[in-house]
Amino acid sequence: MFSHVVVGSDDLQLSKKFYDAIFRFTGIDDAGIDALNRPFYRKGDQRFIITLPINGQPATCANGGTIGFLLNSAEDVQAWHQAGVGSGGKSAESAPHLRKDGKFIAYLRDPYGNKLCAYAQQTL
């Protein structure tokens, strides 16, 4: 569970394009620009925010960090992955695949290197 996740970007428009593409598959409730001029996405009480680094330094990704999203189906995971690659992201780890534990999973890096994961639980 999380209340919010914030990722850094040096180009908010580039990052917004990428996240607009992949969040179509997550069932978000709302999206827009907040009072601090940051793109955001909301689902229930959870928020995902893109920001210019407050300290004025260049944006970097977290080494070892991953942000995971639970989707409804393997088809949604595939579409999420394709939308991300088509919108400036890069496939990460391995191709989308079904794990032995029944999770259909895919990994992406956003335009600034943040590692994202989407999965859907499959019936075994």
Buried (B, 14 or more C-beta within 10 A) or exposed (E): EEEEBEBBBBBBEBBBBBBBBBBBBBEBEEBEEEEEEBBBBBBEEBBBBBBBEEEEEEBEBEEEEEBEBEBEEBEBBBBBBBBBBEBBBEBBBEEBEBEEEEBBBBBBBBBBBBBBBBBBBBEE
